[in-house]
């Protein structure tokens, strides 16, 4: 039983290493690949669509 679990964990580790090689490098903010999300200046919520904030404009 212990041998089967150990072989399974080794197999998963090998698959993870090959998956990392295949997918290539990740895009991070340090690379300049991702922009900062837009945040409404009035309520502080994330505004994913751009334009006026739906929460702030509905409260007025």
mmCIF file of the N, C-alpha and C atoms, coordinates in Angstrom:
data_MODEL
# 
_entry.id   MODEL 
# 
loop_
_atom_site.group_PDB 
_atom_site.id 
_atom_site.type_symbol 
_atom_site.label_atom_id 
_atom_site.label_alt_id 
_atom_site.label_comp_id 
_atom_site.label_asym_id 
_atom_site.label_entity_id 
_atom_site.label_seq_id 
_atom_site.pdbx_PDB_ins_code 
_atom_site.Cartn_x 
_atom_site.Cartn_y 
_atom_site.Cartn_z 
_atom_site.occupancy 
_atom_site.B_iso_or_equiv 
_atom_site.pdbx_formal_charge 
_atom_site.auth_seq_id 
_atom_site.auth_comp_id 
_atom_site.auth_asym_id 
_atom_site.auth_atom_id 
_atom_site.pdbx_PDB_model_num 
ATOM 1   N N  . UNK A 1 1  ? 0.823   -1.199 0.000   1.00 0.00 ? 1  UNK A N  1 
ATOM 2   C CA . UNK A 1 1  ? 0.000   0.000  0.000   1.00 0.00 ? 1  UNK A CA 1 
ATOM 3   C C  . UNK A 1 1  ? 0.866   1.260  0.000   1.00 0.00 ? 1  UNK A C  1 
ATOM 4   N N  . UNK A 1 2  ? 1.898   1.251  0.816   1.00 0.00 ? 2  UNK A N  1 
ATOM 5   C CA . UNK A 1 2  ? 2.791   2.406  0.888   1.00 0.00 ? 2  UNK A CA 1 
ATOM 6   C C  . UNK A 1 2  ? 3.532   2.608  -0.427  1.00 0.00 ? 2  UNK A C  1 
ATOM 7   N N  . UNK A 1 3  ? 3.901   1.506  -1.082  1.00 0.00 ? 3  UNK A N  1 
ATOM 8   C CA . UNK A 1 3  ? 4.595   1.607  -2.365  1.00 0.00 ? 3  UNK A CA 1 
ATOM 9   C C  . UNK A 1 3  ? 3.706   2.245  -3.426  1.00 0.00 ? 3  UNK A C  1 
ATOM 10  N N  . UNK A 1 4  ? 2.439   1.909  -3.431  1.00 0.00 ? 4  UNK A N  1 
ATOM 11  C CA . UNK A 1 4  ? 1.513   2.466  -4.414  1.00 0.00 ? 4  UNK A CA 1 
ATOM 12  C C  . UNK A 1 4  ? 1.364   3.968  -4.205  1.00 0.00 ? 4  UNK A C  1 
ATOM 13  N N  . UNK A 1 5  ? 1.227   4.391  -2.973  1.00 0.00 ? 5  UNK A N  1 
ATOM 14  C CA . UNK A 1 5  ? 1.091   5.821  -2.661  1.00 0.00 ? 5  UNK A CA 1 
ATOM 15  C C  . UNK A 1 5  ? 2.367   6.560  -3.038  1.00 0.00 ? 5  UNK A C  1 
ATOM 16  N N  . UNK A 1 6  ? 3.502   5.975  -2.733  1.00 0.00 ? 6  UNK A N  1 
ATOM 17  C CA . UNK A 1 6  ? 4.777   6.604  -3.061  1.00 0.00 ? 6  UNK A CA 1 
ATOM 18  C C  . UNK A 1 6  ? 4.959   6.724  -4.576  1.00 0.00 ? 6  UNK A C  1 
ATOM 19  N N  . UNK A 1 7  ? 4.627   5.696  -5.318  1.00 0.00 ? 7  UNK A N  1 
ATOM 20  C CA . UNK A 1 7  ? 4.715   5.754  -6.777  1.00 0.00 ? 7  UNK A CA 1 
ATOM 21  C C  . UNK A 1 7  ? 3.755   6.789  -7.352  1.00 0.00 ? 7  UNK A C  1 
ATOM 22  N N  . UNK A 1 8  ? 2.573   6.886  -6.780  1.00 0.00 ? 8  UNK A N  1 
ATOM 23  C CA . UNK A 1 8  ? 1.611   7.882  -7.238  1.00 0.00 ? 8  UNK A CA 1 
ATOM 24  C C  . UNK A 1 8  ? 2.147   9.298  -7.027  1.00 0.00 ? 8  UNK A C  1 
ATOM 25  N N  . UNK A 1 9  ? 2.717   9.573  -5.871  1.00 0.00 ? 9  UNK A N  1 
ATOM 26  C CA . UNK A 1 9  ? 3.255   10.906 -5.591  1.00 0.00 ? 9  UNK A CA 1 
ATOM 27  C C  . UNK A 1 9  ? 4.433   11.244 -6.506  1.00 0.00 ? 9  UNK A C  1 
ATOM 28  N N  . UNK A 1 10 ? 5.273   10.272 -6.789  1.00 0.00 ? 10 UNK A N  1 
ATOM 29  C CA . UNK A 1 10 ? 6.393   10.496 -7.701  1.00 0.00 ? 10 UNK A CA 1 
ATOM 30  C C  . UNK A 1 10 ? 5.872   10.787 -9.108  1.00 0.00 ? 10 UNK A C  1 
ATOM 31  N N  . UNK A 1 11 ? 4.871   10.029 -9.535  1.00 0.00 ? 11 UNK A N  1 
ATOM 32  C CA . UNK A 1 11 ? 4.279   10.243 -10.852 1.00 0.00 ? 11 UNK A CA 1 
ATOM 33  C C  . UNK A 1 11 ? 3.674   11.641 -10.960 1.00 0.00 ? 11 UNK A C  1 
ATOM 34  N N  . UNK A 1 12 ? 2.959   12.075 -9.934  1.00 0.00 ? 12 UNK A N  1 
ATOM 35  C CA . UNK A 1 12 ? 2.354   13.411 -9.942  1.00 0.00 ? 12 UNK A CA 1 
ATOM 36  C C  . UNK A 1 12 ? 3.441   14.491 -9.985  1.00 0.00 ? 12 UNK A C  1 
ATOM 37  N N  . UNK A 1 13 ? 4.541   14.293 -9.272  1.00 0.00 ? 13 UNK A N  1 
ATOM 38  C CA . UNK A 1 13 ? 5.639   15.266 -9.291  1.00 0.00 ? 13 UNK A CA 1 
ATOM 39  C C  . UNK A 1 13 ? 6.257   15.358 -10.680 1.00 0.00 ? 13 UNK A C  1 
ATOM 40  N N  . UNK A 1 14 ? 6.413   14.219 -11.349 1.00 0.00 ? 14 UNK A N  1 
ATOM 41  C CA . UNK A 1 14 ? 6.986   14.219 -12.701 1.00 0.00 ? 14 UNK A CA 1 
ATOM 42  C C  . UNK A 1 14 ? 6.044   14.925 -13.675 1.00 0.00 ? 14 UNK A C  1 
ATOM 43  N N  . UNK A 1 15 ? 4.755   14.660 -13.563 1.00 0.00 ? 15 UNK A N  1 
ATOM 44  C CA . UNK A 1 15 ? 3.778   15.324 -14.429 1.00 0.00 ? 15 UNK A CA 1 
ATOM 45  C C  . UNK A 1 15 ? 3.797   16.835 -14.195 1.00 0.00 ? 15 UNK A C  1 
ATOM 46  N N  . UNK A 1 16 ? 3.950   17.266 -12.951 1.00 0.00 ? 16 UNK A N  1 
ATOM 47  C CA . UNK A 1 16 ? 3.997   18.692 -12.643 1.00 0.00 ? 16 UNK A CA 1 
ATOM 48  C C  . UNK A 1 16 ? 5.229   19.357 -13.258 1.00 0.00 ? 16 UNK A C  1 
ATOM 49  N N  . UNK A 1 17 ? 6.363   18.676 -13.213 1.00 0.00 ? 17 UNK A N  1 
ATOM 50  C CA . UNK A 1 17 ? 7.588   19.240 -13.791 1.00 0.00 ? 17 UNK A CA 1 
ATOM 51  C C  . UNK A 1 17 ? 7.436   19.379 -15.300 1.00 0.00 ? 17 UNK A C  1 
ATOM 52  N N  . UNK A 1 18 ? 6.919   18.351 -15.969 1.00 0.00 ? 18 UNK A N  1 
ATOM 53  C CA . UNK A 1 18 ? 6.734   18.442 -17.415 1.00 0.00 ? 18 UNK A CA 1 
ATOM 54  C C  . UNK A 1 18 ? 5.671   19.476 -17.771 1.00 0.00 ? 18 UNK A C  1 
ATOM 55  N N  . UNK A 1 19 ? 4.657   19.617 -16.975 1.00 0.00 ? 19 UNK A N  1 
ATOM 56  C CA . UNK A 1 19 ? 3.638   20.624 -17.224 1.00 0.00 ? 19 UNK A CA 1 
ATOM 57  C C  . UNK A 1 19 ? 4.186   22.028 -17.119 1.00 0.00 ? 19 UNK A C  1 
ATOM 58  N N  . UNK A 1 20 ? 5.097   22.233 -16.205 1.00 0.00 ? 20 UNK A N  1 
ATOM 59  C CA . UNK A 1 20 ? 5.705   23.552 -16.065 1.00 0.00 ? 20 UNK A CA 1 
ATOM 60  C C  . UNK A 1 20 ? 6.597   23.878 -17.259 1.00 0.00 ? 20 UNK A C  1 
ATOM 61  N N  . UNK A 1 21 ? 7.313   22.880 -17.769 1.00 0.00 ? 21 UNK A N  1 
ATOM 62  C CA . UNK A 1 21 ? 8.141   23.105 -18.959 1.00 0.00 ? 21 UNK A CA 1 
ATOM 63  C C  . UNK A 1 21 ? 7.278   23.388 -20.179 1.00 0.00 ? 21 UNK A C  1 
ATOM 64  N N  . UNK A 1 22 ? 6.175   22.694 -20.291 1.00 0.00 ? 22 UNK A N  1 
ATOM 65  C CA . UNK A 1 22 ? 5.323   22.822 -21.475 1.00 0.00 ? 22 UNK A CA 1 
ATOM 66  C C  . UNK A 1 22 ? 4.583   24.156 -21.504 1.00 0.00 ? 22 UNK A C  1 
ATOM 67  N N  . UNK A 1 23 ? 4.114   24.631 -20.340 1.00 0.00 ? 23 UNK A N  1 
ATOM 68  C CA . UNK A 1 23 ? 3.314   25.846 -20.308 1.00 0.00 ? 23 UNK A CA 1 
ATOM 69  C C  . UNK A 1 23 ? 4.153   27.107 -20.461 1.00 0.00 ? 23 UNK A C  1 
ATOM 70  N N  . UNK A 1 24 ? 5.418   27.057 -20.152 1.00 0.00 ? 24 UNK A N  1 
ATOM 71  C CA . UNK A 1 24 ? 6.280   28.227 -20.301 1.00 0.00 ? 24 UNK A CA 1 
ATOM 72  C C  . UNK A 1 24 ? 6.179   29.136 -19.087 1.00 0.00 ? 24 UNK A C  1 
ATOM 73  N N  . UNK A 1 25 ? 6.812   30.292 -19.182 1.00 0.00 ? 25 UNK A N  1 
ATOM 74  C CA . UNK A 1 25 ? 6.821   31.207 -18.037 1.00 0.00 ? 25 UNK A CA 1 
ATOM 75  C C  . UNK A 1 25 ? 5.457   31.861 -17.821 1.00 0.00 ? 25 UNK A C  1 
ATOM 76  N N  . UNK A 1 26 ? 5.171   32.155 -16.599 1.00 0.00 ? 26 UNK A N  1 
ATOM 77  C CA . UNK A 1 26 ? 3.925   32.823 -16.238 1.00 0.00 ? 26 UNK A CA 1 
ATOM 78  C C  . UNK A 1 26 ? 4.080   34.326 -16.439 1.00 0.00 ? 26 UNK A C  1 
ATOM 79  N N  . UNK A 1 27 ? 2.962   34.987 -16.731 1.00 0.00 ? 27 UNK A N  1 
ATOM 80  C CA . UNK A 1 27 ? 2.961   36.443 -16.872 1.00 0.00 ? 27 UNK A CA 1 
ATOM 81  C C  . UNK A 1 27 ? 2.667   37.037 -15.502 1.00 0.00 ? 27 UNK A C  1 
ATOM 82  N N  . UNK A 1 28 ? 3.540   37.887 -15.038 1.00 0.00 ? 28 UNK A N  1 
ATOM 83  C CA . UNK A 1 28 ? 3.350   38.517 -13.738 1.00 0.00 ? 28 UNK A CA 1 
ATOM 84  C C  . UNK A 1 28 ? 3.366   40.030 -13.905 1.00 0.00 ? 28 UNK A C  1 
ATOM 85  N N  . UNK A 1 29 ? 2.997   40.731 -12.887 1.00 0.00 ? 29 UNK A N  1 
ATOM 86  C CA . UNK A 1 29 ? 3.006   42.194 -12.939 1.00 0.00 ? 29 UNK A CA 1 
ATOM 87  C C  . UNK A 1 29 ? 4.420   42.738 -12.997 1.00 0.00 ? 29 UNK A C  1 
ATOM 88  N N  . UNK A 1 30 ? 5.373   41.994 -12.445 1.00 0.00 ? 30 UNK A N  1 
ATOM 89  C CA . UNK A 1 30 ? 6.754   42.466 -12.494 1.00 0.00 ? 30 UNK A CA 1 
ATOM 90  C C  . UNK A 1 30 ? 7.257   42.528 -13.928 1.00 0.00 ? 30 UNK A C  1 
ATOM 91  N N  . UNK A 1 31 ? 6.714   41.651 -14.785 1.00 0.00 ? 31 UNK A N  1 
ATOM 92  C CA . UNK A 1 31 ? 7.102   41.659 -16.187 1.00 0.00 ? 31 UNK A CA 1 
ATOM 93  C C  . UNK A 1 31 ? 6.382   42.762 -16.958 1.00 0.00 ? 31 UNK A C  1 
ATOM 94  N N  . UNK A 1 32 ? 5.385   43.374 -16.360 1.00 0.00 ? 32 UNK A N  1 
ATOM 95  C CA . UNK A 1 32 ? 4.618   44.385 -17.058 1.00 0.00 ? 32 UNK A CA 1 
ATOM 96  C C  . UNK A 1 32 ? 3.512   43.782 -17.904 1.00 0.00 ? 32 UNK A C  1 
ATOM 97  N N  . UNK A 1 33 ? 3.196   42.513 -17.703 1.00 0.00 ? 33 UNK A N  1 
ATOM 98  C CA . UNK A 1 33 ? 2.213   41.841 -18.534 1.00 0.00 ? 33 UNK A CA 1 
ATOM 99  C C  . UNK A 1 33 ? 0.780   42.111 -18.130 1.00 0.00 ? 33 UNK A C  1 
ATOM 100 N N  . UNK A 1 34 ? 0.528   42.301 -16.859 1.00 0.00 ? 34 UNK A N  1 
ATOM 101 C CA . UNK A 1 34 ? -0.839  42.530 -16.389 1.00 0.00 ? 34 UNK A CA 1 
ATOM 102 C C  . UNK A 1 34 ? -0.990  43.966 -15.898 1.00 0.00 ? 34 UNK A C  1 
ATOM 103 N N  . UNK A 1 35 ? -2.127  44.556 -16.216 1.00 0.00 ? 35 UNK A N  1 
ATOM 104 C CA . UNK A 1 35 ? -2.406  45.914 -15.756 1.00 0.00 ? 35 UNK A CA 1 
ATOM 105 C C  . UNK A 1 35 ? -3.075  45.856 -14.393 1.00 0.00 ? 35 UNK A C  1 
ATOM 106 N N  . UNK A 1 36 ? -2.980  46.940 -13.651 1.00 0.00 ? 36 UNK A N  1 
ATOM 107 C CA . UNK A 1 36 ? -3.679  47.013 -12.367 1.00 0.00 ? 36 UNK A CA 1 
ATOM 108 C C  . UNK A 1 36 ? -5.174  47.149 -12.632 1.00 0.00 ? 36 UNK A C  1 
ATOM 109 N N  . UNK A 1 37 ? -6.005  46.522 -11.821 1.00 0.00 ? 37 UNK A N  1 
ATOM 110 C CA . UNK A 1 37 ? -7.449  46.633 -12.040 1.00 0.00 ? 37 UNK A CA 1 
ATOM 111 C C  . UNK A 1 37 ? -7.933  48.045 -11.737 1.00 0.00 ? 37 UNK A C  1 
ATOM 112 N N  . UNK A 1 38 ? -8.998  48.456 -12.467 1.00 0.00 ? 38 UNK A N  1 
ATOM 113 C CA . UNK A 1 38 ? -9.583  49.777 -12.236 1.00 0.00 ? 38 UNK A CA 1 
ATOM 114 C C  . UNK A 1 38 ? -10.419 49.737 -10.968 1.00 0.00 ? 38 UNK A C  1 
ATOM 115 N N  . UNK A 1 39 ? -10.283 50.765 -10.167 1.00 0.00 ? 39 UNK A N  1 
ATOM 116 C CA . UNK A 1 39 ? -11.041 50.871 -8.917  1.00 0.00 ? 39 UNK A CA 1 
ATOM 117 C C  . UNK A 1 39 ? -11.779 52.199 -8.934  1.00 0.00 ? 39 UNK A C  1 
ATOM 118 N N  . UNK A 1 40 ? -13.046 52.174 -8.528  1.00 0.00 ? 40 UNK A N  1 
ATOM 119 C CA . UNK A 1 40 ? -13.845 53.383 -8.468  1.00 0.00 ? 40 UNK A CA 1 
ATOM 120 C C  . UNK A 1 40 ? -13.261 54.307 -7.397  1.00 0.00 ? 40 UNK A C  1 
ATOM 121 N N  . UNK A 1 41 ? -13.022 55.587 -7.727  1.00 0.00 ? 41 UNK A N  1 
ATOM 122 C CA . UNK A 1 41 ? -12.443 56.497 -6.730  1.00 0.00 ? 41 UNK A CA 1 
ATOM 123 C C  . UNK A 1 41 ? -13.410 56.856 -5.605  1.00 0.00 ? 41 UNK A C  1 
ATOM 124 N N  . UNK A 1 42 ? -14.721 56.697 -5.847  1.00 0.00 ? 42 UNK A N  1 
ATOM 125 C CA . UNK A 1 42 ? -15.702 57.088 -4.824  1.00 0.00 ? 42 UNK A CA 1 
ATOM 126 C C  . UNK A 1 42 ? -15.978 55.972 -3.821  1.00 0.00 ? 42 UNK A C  1 
ATOM 127 N N  . UNK A 1 43 ? -16.279 54.761 -4.330  1.00 0.00 ? 43 UNK A N  1 
ATOM 128 C CA . UNK A 1 43 ? -16.673 53.686 -3.404  1.00 0.00 ? 43 UNK A CA 1 
ATOM 129 C C  . UNK A 1 43 ? -15.567 52.665 -3.184  1.00 0.00 ? 43 UNK A C  1 
ATOM 130 N N  . UNK A 1 44 ? -14.546 52.623 -4.046  1.00 0.00 ? 44 UNK A N  1 
ATOM 131 C CA . UNK A 1 44 ? -13.431 51.713 -3.858  1.00 0.00 ? 44 UNK A CA 1 
ATOM 132 C C  . UNK A 1 44 ? -13.666 50.308 -4.402  1.00 0.00 ? 44 UNK A C  1 
ATOM 133 N N  . UNK A 1 45 ? -14.773 50.099 -5.104  1.00 0.00 ? 45 UNK A N  1 
ATOM 134 C CA . UNK A 1 45 ? -15.038 48.779 -5.683  1.00 0.00 ? 45 UNK A CA 1 
ATOM 135 C C  . UNK A 1 45 ? -14.320 48.632 -7.015  1.00 0.00 ? 45 UNK A C  1 
ATOM 136 N N  . UNK A 1 46 ? -14.090 47.372 -7.403  1.00 0.00 ? 46 UNK A N  1 
ATOM 137 C CA . UNK A 1 46 ? -13.459 47.110 -8.689  1.00 0.00 ? 46 UNK A CA 1 
ATOM 138 C C  . UNK A 1 46 ? -14.435 47.407 -9.818  1.00 0.00 ? 46 UNK A C  1 
ATOM 139 N N  . UNK A 1 47 ? -13.940 48.067 -10.860 1.00 0.00 ? 47 UNK A N  1 
ATOM 140 C CA . UNK A 1 47 ? -14.752 48.409 -12.013 1.00 0.00 ? 47 UNK A CA 1 
ATOM 141 C C  . UNK A 1 47 ? -14.151 47.696 -13.220 1.00 0.00 ? 47 UNK A C  1 
ATOM 142 N N  . UNK A 1 48 ? -14.644 46.504 -13.521 1.00 0.00 ? 48 UNK A N  1 
ATOM 143 C CA . UNK A 1 48 ? -14.060 45.685 -14.568 1.00 0.00 ? 48 UNK A CA 1 
ATOM 144 C C  . UNK A 1 48 ? -14.477 46.130 -15.955 1.00 0.00 ? 48 UNK A C  1 
ATOM 145 N N  . UNK A 1 49 ? -15.629 46.776 -16.104 1.00 0.00 ? 49 UNK A N  1 
ATOM 146 C CA . UNK A 1 49 ? -16.121 47.161 -17.413 1.00 0.00 ? 49 UNK A CA 1 
ATOM 147 C C  . UNK A 1 49 ? -15.603 48.518 -17.861 1.00 0.00 ? 49 UNK A C  1 
ATOM 148 N N  . UNK A 1 50 ? -15.151 49.335 -16.968 1.00 0.00 ? 50 UNK A N  1 
ATOM 149 C CA . UNK A 1 50 ? -14.755 50.695 -17.301 1.00 0.00 ? 50 UNK A CA 1 
ATOM 150 C C  . UNK A 1 50 ? -15.976 51.589 -17.317 1.00 0.00 ? 50 UNK A C  1 
ATOM 151 N N  . UNK A 1 51 ? -15.790 52.866 -17.536 1.00 0.00 ? 51 UNK A N  1 
ATOM 152 C CA . UNK A 1 51 ? -16.913 53.791 -17.546 1.00 0.00 ? 51 UNK A CA 1 
ATOM 153 C C  . UNK A 1 51 ? -17.384 54.082 -16.128 1.00 0.00 ? 51 UNK A C  1 
ATOM 154 N N  . UNK A 1 52 ? -18.635 54.582 -15.993 1.00 0.00 ? 52 UNK A N  1 
ATOM 155 C CA . UNK A 1 52 ? -19.129 54.924 -14.662 1.00 0.00 ? 52 UNK A CA 1 
ATOM 156 C C  . UNK A 1 52 ? -19.386 53.679 -13.820 1.00 0.00 ? 52 UNK A C  1 
ATOM 157 N N  . UNK A 1 53 ? -19.215 53.840 -12.536 1.00 0.00 ? 53 UNK A N  1 
ATOM 158 C CA . UNK A 1 53 ? -19.434 52.735 -11.592 1.00 0.00 ? 53 UNK A CA 1 
ATOM 159 C C  . UNK A 1 53 ? -20.938 52.496 -11.450 1.00 0.00 ? 53 UNK A C  1 
ATOM 160 N N  . UNK A 1 54 ? -21.368 51.255 -11.583 1.00 0.00 ? 54 UNK A N  1 
ATOM 161 C CA . UNK A 1 54 ? -22.802 50.954 -11.490 1.00 0.00 ? 54 UNK A CA 1 
ATOM 162 C C  . UNK A 1 54 ? -23.316 51.118 -10.064 1.00 0.00 ? 54 UNK A C  1 
ATOM 163 N N  . UNK A 1 55 ? -22.500 50.821 -9.080  1.00 0.00 ? 55 UNK A N  1 
ATOM 164 C CA . UNK A 1 55 ? -22.936 50.933 -7.693  1.00 0.00 ? 55 UNK A CA 1 
ATOM 165 C C  . UNK A 1 55 ? -23.099 52.400 -7.270  1.00 0.00 ? 55 UNK A C  1 
ATOM 166 N N  . UNK A 1 56 ? -22.145 53.240 -7.659  1.00 0.00 ? 56 UNK A N  1 
ATOM 167 C CA . UNK A 1 56 ? -22.221 54.648 -7.275  1.00 0.00 ? 56 UNK A CA 1 
ATOM 168 C C  . UNK A 1 56 ? -23.349 55.357 -8.025  1.00 0.00 ? 56 UNK A C  1 
ATOM 169 N N  . UNK A 1 57 ? -23.520 55.061 -9.301  1.00 0.00 ? 57 UNK A N  1 
ATOM 170 C CA . UNK A 1 57 ? -24.544 55.763 -10.082 1.00 0.00 ? 57 UNK A CA 1 
ATOM 171 C C  . UNK A 1 57 ? -25.955 55.326 -9.698  1.00 0.00 ? 57 UNK A C  1 
ATOM 172 N N  . UNK A 1 58 ? -26.119 54.101 -9.172  1.00 0.00 ? 58 UNK A N  1 
ATOM 173 C CA . UNK A 1 58 ? -27.463 53.665 -8.782  1.00 0.00 ? 58 UNK A CA 1 
ATOM 174 C C  . UNK A 1 58 ? -27.875 54.236 -7.421  1.00 0.00 ? 58 UNK A C  1 
ATOM 175 N N  . UNK A 1 59 ? -26.898 54.637 -6.613  1.00 0.00 ? 59 UNK A N  1 
ATOM 176 C CA . UNK A 1 59 ? -27.214 55.212 -5.298  1.00 0.00 ? 59 UNK A CA 1 
ATOM 177 C C  . UNK A 1 59 ? -27.566 56.685 -5.383  1.00 0.00 ? 59 UNK A C  1 
ATOM 178 N N  . UNK A 1 60 ? -27.336 57.298 -6.498  1.00 0.00 ? 60 UNK A N  1 
ATOM 179 C CA . UNK A 1 60 ? -27.619 58.744 -6.612  1.00 0.00 ? 60 UNK A CA 1 
ATOM 180 C C  . UNK A 1 60 ? -29.032 58.982 -7.017  1.00 0.00 ? 60 UNK A C  1 
# 
